[in-house]
C-alpha cells in the first residue's frame, strides 16, 4: 500500500506526490491531518481553515471517485504526528509514503521525525517538490550559494526555467470502483475540533474554480496588469492567492497557462505578461529564503542588526490599526476590508504595513501575526517576506526610501475614493476632492463620526528614519 499525505497541495492535477504514488498497480490511499492546536499556534485564520477544509471535502469526493480513499486524522500538534502516522501505516499496511516538501521550519522538523518513525517500520518516505516551480537549491549564484537579493534571483530563476523546463501532469486515472465519501460536516469530531465549517461563499473551492479564475484573468486582465494591479477599486489582479496558498492550483500551472495564453514566456518588463510572472517569481524567492534562512520562521529579522530597533508594542495604537480607526482613509478602508473578507489587495498590504511600522513604529511581528490570523491566503513565506520588506528589516528592503505617505498613496491608487467609500462608510457621501483628507470637510459639516489622524505622518517619517540611522552608530 502507498500512502499520499496531502498538506498545502490540495489538488489532483500537477501533484508530484500523488502522481508518483499512482505509478504502478499497488493500492493507493490518501491522508489529510487536521491539527487544531498547531493551527492556532501558527495563527491560522478561521476563514483559511474553513476554506482549506472545504477543499479537503472536495478532494475527498474526487479521490473517492477515482477509487482512492482519503483518511482523516485529528492530531492536535505536529509533535504527535509521527506516532499517529506510524499507527495508521501499520493499520493500512503502508510500505511507501509520498508527500510534497514543506518549507517552514516546524513542518520540516515534523517531516524529519516522520521519516525517522516510519523508517523503523520499513516504510520508505518520498518527498517531492510540489510548492515551487524551481525547487529550493536549484537557483544558485555563480559561487553555488542561494540568493539573498531578488533581482539576480529573478534572472537566474528565468534562466533555470529555460534550461529545465517543466511538465504539467494531469490528475491520475481511476484506480478502481468509486468509493463512498462522508462529508466533513457529517463528522462530529471535525466540528468539535474546529467549530463552524461553512465556507465563505465569496471563496468557492475546487480546482475548476481556480482554473476559471486563472483563465479569466489571463483573458481579461493580464495584458494590463502592470498598469492596473495597484488600484484596489479595479479588478486588475488574479485573486488566486488563496488557491495558491492551499495548493488548489500550482505555480507551475500558472506559468504554463501564461505561456499558453501569450504564445511565449516573457523574459523582460518590455514584454506583456512579465509583471505578473515576476510576482510569481517573488513568491518563489520568499519560499527559497525560508529554506535558506530557517530563523525567518522564528520571528527573526532577515537583517540581524535590525533586531535592535526600538519598536513600539503600544496595544491601543495597534488596536486602532487593526480595527481601521487610524484617521487615514486608505489605511482604514484596507483594514476594514481585511476584517470583513479575509483578503487584502497587495498594494494595500504594503500601505498598511508601512503605516504600522513606519508611522506607528510598532513591531512588524504584530502585523505579521495579525495578517495570518485574518487572511484566507495566509502563507508564512509571502507574509513574512512582505512584512519585513515593508518594515525595512528584510530582503531588498531600503528603509530610508520606503516610508509610504498614506495620504499620497491613497490619492495615487484610489484617486476618486471608490475603494475608501466602499469600506469606510462614514465617508460614503464625501466629495472626491476631500476623501483622502476628510477632516476639514467633516468639521465644516459638524461631524465627528470619523477619527482624527493618529499621528502626523511627516513627524513619524523622520522618527522612522532616525530609528534606522541609530543602528549605524
C-alpha positions as CSV (number, residue, x, y, z in Angstrom):
1,X,0.0,0.0,0.0
2,X,1.2,3.5,-0.9
3,X,0.0,6.5,1.2
4,X,-0.2,10.0,-0.2
5,X,-0.1,12.7,2.6
6,X,-1.8,15.9,1.4
7,X,-0.8,19.1,3.1
8,X,-0.9,22.5,1.3
9,X,-1.2,20.8,-2.0
10,X,-4.9,20.0,-2.1
11,X,-5.3,19.1,-5.8
12,X,-5.3,16.2,-8.2
13,X,-3.6,17.8,-11.1
14,X,0.2,18.6,-11.2
15,X,0.7,17.0,-7.8
16,X,4.1,15.2,-7.8
17,X,3.4,13.2,-4.6
18,X,0.1,11.9,-6.0
19,X,1.5,11.3,-9.4
20,X,4.4,9.2,-8.1
21,X,2.3,7.3,-5.7
22,X,-0.1,6.3,-8.5
23,X,2.7,4.9,-10.7
24,X,2.3,1.2,-10.9
25,X,-0.6,-1.1,-9.8
26,X,0.0,-1.1,-6.0
27,X,-3.1,0.1,-4.0
28,X,-3.1,3.8,-3.1
29,X,-4.7,5.6,-0.1
30,X,-4.6,9.3,0.8
31,X,-4.3,11.2,4.1
32,X,-5.0,14.6,5.5
33,X,-4.2,15.6,9.1
34,X,-6.2,18.1,11.0
35,X,-4.1,19.8,13.7
36,X,-6.3,22.3,15.5
37,X,-3.9,23.2,18.3
38,X,-1.0,23.6,15.9
39,X,-3.1,25.7,13.6
40,X,-4.0,28.0,16.5
41,X,-0.3,28.3,17.5
42,X,0.5,29.3,13.9
43,X,-2.2,31.9,14.0
44,X,-4.1,30.3,11.1
45,X,-7.2,32.4,10.3
46,X,-10.5,30.7,10.8
47,X,-11.6,31.7,7.3
48,X,-8.5,30.0,5.9
49,X,-9.2,26.8,8.0
50,X,-12.8,26.7,6.6
51,X,-11.6,27.3,3.1
52,X,-8.9,24.6,3.4
53,X,-11.3,22.0,4.9
54,X,-14.0,22.8,2.2
55,X,-11.3,21.9,-0.3
56,X,-10.4,18.8,1.6
57,X,-14.1,17.8,1.4
58,X,-14.0,18.4,-2.4
59,X,-10.7,16.5,-2.7
60,X,-12.1,13.6,-0.7
61,X,-15.0,13.3,-3.1
62,X,-12.8,13.5,-6.2
63,X,-10.4,10.9,-4.8
64,X,-13.2,8.6,-3.9
65,X,-14.5,8.8,-7.5
66,X,-11.1,7.6,-8.5
67,X,-11.2,4.7,-6.1
68,X,-8.7,6.3,-3.7
69,X,-9.9,6.6,-0.1
70,X,-8.9,9.7,1.8
71,X,-8.3,9.1,5.5
72,X,-8.6,11.9,8.0
73,X,-6.7,12.1,11.3
74,X,-7.1,14.6,14.1
75,X,-3.7,15.1,15.6
76,X,-3.5,18.2,17.8
77,X,0.1,19.2,17.3
78,X,3.0,18.3,15.0
79,X,4.8,16.5,17.8
80,X,2.1,13.8,17.8
81,X,2.1,13.3,14.0
82,X,5.0,10.7,13.7
83,X,3.3,8.3,16.1
84,X,-0.1,8.8,14.5
85,X,1.3,8.2,11.1
86,X,3.2,5.1,12.2
87,X,0.0,3.7,13.7
88,X,-2.0,4.4,10.5
89,X,0.7,2.9,8.4
90,X,0.6,-0.4,10.4
91,X,-3.2,-0.5,10.2
92,X,-3.2,0.0,6.4
93,X,-0.1,-2.0,5.6
94,X,1.7,1.0,4.1
95,X,5.1,0.4,2.6
96,X,5.7,3.8,1.0
97,X,4.8,7.3,2.0
98,X,4.6,10.1,-0.6
99,X,4.3,13.8,0.2
100,X,5.4,17.2,-1.2
101,X,8.1,19.1,0.6
102,X,7.2,21.6,3.3
103,X,9.4,24.7,3.6
104,X,8.5,26.0,7.1
105,X,10.8,25.0,10.0
106,X,8.1,23.4,12.2
107,X,6.8,21.4,9.3
108,X,10.4,20.4,8.3
109,X,11.1,19.2,11.8
110,X,7.8,17.3,11.8
111,X,8.6,15.6,8.5
112,X,12.1,14.6,9.6
113,X,10.6,13.0,12.7
114,X,8.0,11.2,10.5
115,X,10.8,9.8,8.3
116,X,12.6,8.5,11.3
117,X,9.5,6.9,12.8
118,X,8.4,5.2,9.5
119,X,11.9,4.0,8.7
120,X,11.9,2.0,11.8
121,X,8.9,0.0,10.5
122,X,10.4,-0.3,7.0
123,X,8.2,2.4,5.3
124,X,10.1,4.4,2.8
125,X,9.4,8.1,2.5
126,X,9.5,10.0,-0.7
127,X,9.5,13.9,-0.5
128,X,8.9,15.8,-3.7
129,X,8.7,19.4,-5.0
130,X,5.1,20.5,-5.2
131,X,5.3,24.0,-3.9
132,X,7.7,25.8,-6.3
133,X,8.4,25.9,-10.0
134,X,12.1,25.8,-9.3
135,X,12.8,23.8,-6.1
136,X,14.9,25.5,-3.4
137,X,18.5,24.8,-4.0
138,X,18.1,24.8,-7.8
139,X,18.6,28.6,-8.3
140,X,22.1,29.5,-7.2
141,X,24.7,32.2,-7.6
142,X,27.9,31.7,-9.6
143,X,29.6,30.6,-6.4
144,X,26.9,27.9,-5.7
145,X,25.0,29.7,-3.0
146,X,21.3,30.6,-2.7
147,X,20.4,34.2,-3.5
148,X,19.5,36.8,-0.9
149,X,18.7,39.6,-3.4
150,X,15.7,39.4,-5.6
151,X,16.8,40.9,-9.0
152,X,19.7,38.5,-9.6
153,X,17.5,35.7,-8.3
154,X,14.8,36.6,-10.8
155,X,17.3,36.5,-13.7
156,X,18.8,33.2,-12.5
157,X,15.3,31.7,-12.0
158,X,14.2,32.6,-15.5
159,X,17.4,31.0,-16.9
160,X,16.9,27.9,-14.8
161,X,13.3,27.6,-16.1
162,X,14.6,27.8,-19.7
163,X,17.2,25.1,-19.0
164,X,15.0,22.7,-17.1
165,X,11.5,23.3,-18.4
166,X,8.6,21.5,-16.7
167,X,5.7,19.3,-17.4
168,X,2.1,19.7,-16.1
169,X,0.8,16.3,-15.1
170,X,-2.9,15.5,-15.3
171,X,-4.9,14.1,-12.5
172,X,-4.5,10.3,-12.1
173,X,-6.8,7.9,-13.9
174,X,-9.3,5.9,-11.8
175,X,-7.7,3.1,-9.9
176,X,-10.8,1.1,-9.0
177,X,-14.5,1.3,-8.4
178,X,-15.8,4.6,-6.9
179,X,-15.9,4.7,-3.2
180,X,-18.3,6.4,-0.8
181,X,-17.3,9.7,0.8
182,X,-18.7,11.0,4.1
183,X,-18.7,14.9,4.1
184,X,-16.8,16.6,6.8
185,X,-19.9,18.3,8.0
186,X,-21.3,14.9,9.0
187,X,-18.3,14.1,11.1
188,X,-18.9,15.3,14.6
189,X,-15.2,15.2,15.7
190,X,-14.3,17.6,12.9
191,X,-17.0,20.1,14.1
192,X,-15.9,19.7,17.7
193,X,-12.3,20.4,16.7
194,X,-12.9,23.4,14.5
195,X,-16.4,24.8,15.1
196,X,-18.5,26.1,12.2
197,X,-17.3,24.6,8.9
198,X,-19.4,26.6,6.5
199,X,-17.1,28.1,3.9
200,X,-17.4,31.8,2.8
201,X,-19.4,31.9,-0.5
202,X,-17.0,34.6,-1.8
203,X,-14.4,32.0,-2.0
204,X,-15.7,28.8,-3.8
205,X,-13.3,25.9,-3.6
206,X,-12.3,23.4,-6.3
207,X,-9.6,23.1,-9.0
208,X,-12.2,24.0,-11.6
209,X,-12.8,27.3,-9.8
210,X,-9.1,28.1,-9.5
211,X,-8.6,27.3,-13.2
212,X,-11.6,29.5,-14.1
213,X,-10.2,32.4,-12.2
214,X,-6.8,31.9,-13.8
215,X,-8.2,31.7,-17.3
216,X,-10.4,34.8,-16.8
217,X,-7.5,36.8,-15.5
218,X,-5.3,35.8,-18.4
219,X,-8.1,36.6,-20.9
220,X,-9.2,39.8,-19.4
221,X,-6.5,41.4,-17.3
222,X,-3.0,40.1,-17.7
223,X,-2.0,42.4,-20.5
224,X,-2.9,45.4,-18.5
225,X,-1.7,44.0,-15.2
226,X,1.3,46.3,-15.0
227,X,-0.9,49.4,-15.2
228,X,-3.9,48.2,-13.1
229,X,-2.5,46.0,-10.4
230,X,-2.0,48.8,-7.9
231,X,-5.6,50.1,-8.0
232,X,-7.8,48.3,-5.4
233,X,-11.1,49.6,-6.9
234,X,-10.2,47.9,-10.2
235,X,-10.4,44.1,-10.8
236,X,-6.9,44.1,-12.1
237,X,-5.3,41.2,-10.1
238,X,-5.8,37.4,-10.4
239,X,-7.1,36.9,-6.9
240,X,-5.5,33.5,-7.0
241,X,-3.5,33.8,-3.8
242,X,-5.9,31.7,-1.6
243,X,-5.8,28.9,-4.2
244,X,-2.0,29.0,-4.4
245,X,-1.7,29.1,-0.6
246,X,-3.9,26.0,-0.2
247,X,-2.3,24.3,-3.2
248,X,-5.6,24.1,-5.1
249,X,-3.6,25.3,-8.1
250,X,0.2,25.1,-8.6
251,X,2.6,27.8,-9.6
252,X,3.7,25.6,-12.5
253,X,0.1,25.6,-13.8
254,X,0.1,29.4,-13.6
255,X,3.3,29.7,-15.6
256,X,2.2,27.2,-18.1
257,X,-1.2,28.9,-18.6
258,X,0.5,32.3,-19.0
259,X,2.8,30.9,-21.7
260,X,-0.1,29.2,-23.5
261,X,-2.1,32.5,-23.4
262,X,0.8,34.6,-24.8
263,X,2.4,32.1,-27.0
264,X,5.8,32.7,-25.4
265,X,7.3,33.0,-21.9
266,X,8.0,36.7,-21.1
267,X,11.6,37.5,-20.2
268,X,11.7,41.2,-19.5
269,X,9.5,44.1,-18.4
270,X,9.2,45.1,-22.1
271,X,7.1,42.1,-22.8
272,X,3.4,41.8,-21.8
273,X,2.7,39.3,-19.0
274,X,6.2,39.7,-17.4
275,X,5.0,41.8,-14.5
276,X,2.6,39.1,-13.4
277,X,5.2,36.4,-14.0
278,X,7.6,38.4,-11.8
279,X,5.1,38.3,-9.0
280,X,5.2,34.5,-9.1
281,X,9.0,34.8,-9.0
282,X,8.7,36.9,-5.9
283,X,6.6,34.2,-4.4
284,X,9.3,31.7,-5.2
285,X,12.1,34.0,-3.8
286,X,10.4,34.2,-0.4
287,X,10.0,30.4,-0.3
288,X,13.6,29.8,-1.2
289,X,14.6,32.4,1.5
290,X,12.6,30.5,4.1
291,X,14.6,27.3,3.3
292,X,18.0,29.2,3.3
293,X,17.3,31.1,6.5
294,X,15.2,29.0,8.9
295,X,15.2,31.7,11.5
296,X,12.7,33.6,9.3
297,X,10.2,31.1,10.6
298,X,11.1,32.0,14.1
299,X,10.2,35.7,14.3
300,X,13.8,36.8,13.5
301,X,14.6,39.6,11.0
302,X,16.4,38.9,7.8
303,X,18.8,41.7,8.7
304,X,20.1,40.6,12.1
305,X,21.2,44.1,13.1
306,X,17.6,45.3,12.9
307,X,16.7,43.2,15.9
308,X,18.0,46.1,18.0
309,X,15.4,48.6,16.6
310,X,13.4,50.2,19.4
311,X,9.9,49.1,18.2
312,X,6.8,50.1,20.0
313,X,4.3,47.5,21.3
314,X,1.6,50.0,22.1
315,X,-1.7,48.0,22.4
316,X,-4.0,50.9,22.0
317,X,-2.3,52.1,18.8
318,X,-2.2,48.6,17.5
319,X,-5.9,48.0,18.2
320,X,-6.7,51.2,16.2
321,X,-4.7,50.0,13.3
322,X,-6.3,46.5,13.4
323,X,-9.9,48.0,13.5
324,X,-9.4,50.6,10.9
325,X,-9.5,53.7,13.2
326,X,-6.3,55.4,12.3
327,X,-7.8,58.5,10.7
328,X,-6.1,57.8,7.4
329,X,-8.8,56.7,5.0
330,X,-6.9,54.3,2.7
331,X,-5.4,52.5,5.7
332,X,-8.8,52.2,7.5
333,X,-10.5,51.0,4.3
334,X,-7.9,48.4,3.8
335,X,-8.0,47.1,7.3
336,X,-11.9,47.0,7.4
337,X,-11.8,45.1,4.1
338,X,-9.4,42.6,5.5
339,X,-11.5,42.1,8.6
340,X,-14.7,41.6,6.6
341,X,-13.4,39.5,3.7
342,X,-10.2,37.8,4.8
343,X,-8.3,39.2,1.8
344,X,-6.5,42.4,1.0
345,X,-5.1,43.8,-2.2
346,X,-1.3,43.7,-2.4
347,X,-0.8,47.5,-2.8
348,X,-2.9,47.9,0.3
349,X,-0.9,45.3,2.2
350,X,2.2,47.5,1.6
351,X,0.4,50.7,2.6
352,X,-0.9,49.4,5.9
353,X,2.3,47.5,6.7
354,X,4.3,50.7,6.2
355,X,1.9,52.7,8.3
356,X,2.1,50.2,11.2
357,X,5.9,50.1,11.2
358,X,7.0,53.5,9.9
359,X,4.2,55.8,11.2
360,X,3.2,54.0,14.4
361,X,6.7,52.4,14.8
362,X,5.0,49.2,16.0
363,X,6.9,45.9,15.6
364,X,6.3,44.2,12.3
365,X,5.8,40.9,14.2
366,X,2.5,42.1,15.5
367,X,1.3,43.0,12.0
368,X,2.6,39.7,10.6
369,X,0.7,37.7,13.2
370,X,-2.5,39.8,12.7
371,X,-2.4,39.2,8.9
372,X,-2.0,35.5,9.5
373,X,-4.9,35.5,11.9
374,X,-7.2,37.1,9.3
375,X,-6.0,36.2,5.8
376,X,-7.6,33.4,3.7
377,X,-4.3,33.3,1.8
378,X,-2.1,33.3,4.8
379,X,1.3,31.9,3.8
380,X,4.3,32.2,6.1
381,X,6.9,32.8,3.4
382,X,5.0,35.5,1.5
383,X,3.5,37.1,4.6
384,X,6.9,37.3,6.4
385,X,8.7,38.5,3.3
386,X,6.2,41.2,2.7
387,X,6.2,42.5,6.3
388,X,9.9,42.5,6.6
389,X,10.2,44.3,3.2
390,X,7.8,47.0,4.4
391,X,9.5,47.2,7.9
392,X,12.9,47.6,6.4
393,X,14.3,44.5,8.1
394,X,14.0,42.1,5.2
395,X,15.5,41.2,1.8
396,X,15.7,44.0,-0.7
397,X,14.5,46.5,1.9
398,X,15.6,50.1,1.7
399,X,14.3,51.8,4.9
400,X,15.3,55.3,4.1
401,X,13.2,55.3,0.9
402,X,10.3,53.0,1.7
403,X,8.3,55.2,4.1
404,X,4.9,55.4,2.3
405,X,2.9,58.5,2.7
406,X,-0.6,57.1,3.3
407,X,-2.4,60.2,2.0
408,X,-0.5,60.4,-1.3
409,X,-0.7,56.6,-1.7
410,X,-4.5,56.9,-1.4
411,X,-4.6,59.8,-3.8
412,X,-2.5,57.9,-6.3
413,X,-4.1,54.5,-6.2
414,X,-7.7,55.3,-5.2
415,X,-8.0,58.8,-6.8
416,X,-11.8,59.0,-6.7
417,X,-12.0,57.3,-3.3
418,X,-14.1,54.4,-4.7
419,X,-12.4,51.8,-2.5
420,X,-12.4,54.1,0.5
421,X,-16.1,54.8,0.3
422,X,-16.9,51.1,0.0
423,X,-15.3,50.3,3.3
424,X,-15.3,53.5,5.4
425,X,-19.0,54.1,5.5
426,X,-18.6,57.3,7.4
427,X,-17.1,58.8,4.2
428,X,-19.6,57.4,1.8
429,X,-21.0,60.8,1.0
430,X,-17.8,62.9,1.0
431,X,-16.8,64.6,-2.2
432,X,-13.8,63.1,-4.1
433,X,-11.8,66.2,-3.5
434,X,-11.8,65.6,0.3
435,X,-11.9,61.9,0.6
436,X,-8.2,61.4,1.3
437,X,-8.1,64.3,3.8
438,X,-11.6,64.4,5.1
439,X,-11.2,66.1,8.4
440,X,-11.7,69.8,7.4
441,X,-14.8,68.9,5.4
442,X,-16.2,66.8,8.3
443,X,-15.6,69.7,10.7
444,X,-17.4,72.1,8.5
445,X,-20.4,69.7,8.4
446,X,-20.2,69.5,12.2
447,X,-19.5,65.8,12.1
448,X,-17.3,63.8,14.4
449,X,-18.0,60.3,13.2
450,X,-14.5,59.6,11.7
451,X,-11.4,59.7,13.9
452,X,-8.7,62.4,13.6
453,X,-5.3,61.1,12.3
454,X,-3.4,59.2,14.9
455,X,-0.1,60.7,14.0
456,X,1.4,63.4,11.9
457,X,3.0,61.5,9.0
458,X,5.8,64.0,8.4
459,X,6.9,63.7,12.1
460,X,6.5,60.0,12.2
461,X,8.6,59.6,9.0
462,X,11.5,61.4,10.5
463,X,11.3,59.3,13.6
464,X,11.3,56.1,11.5
465,X,14.4,57.2,9.6
466,X,16.1,58.1,12.9
467,X,15.4,54.6,14.2
468,X,17.4,53.1,11.4
469,X,20.2,55.6,11.4
470,X,20.7,54.8,15.1
471,X,21.8,51.3,14.1
472,X,24.8,52.8,12.3
473,X,26.2,54.5,15.5
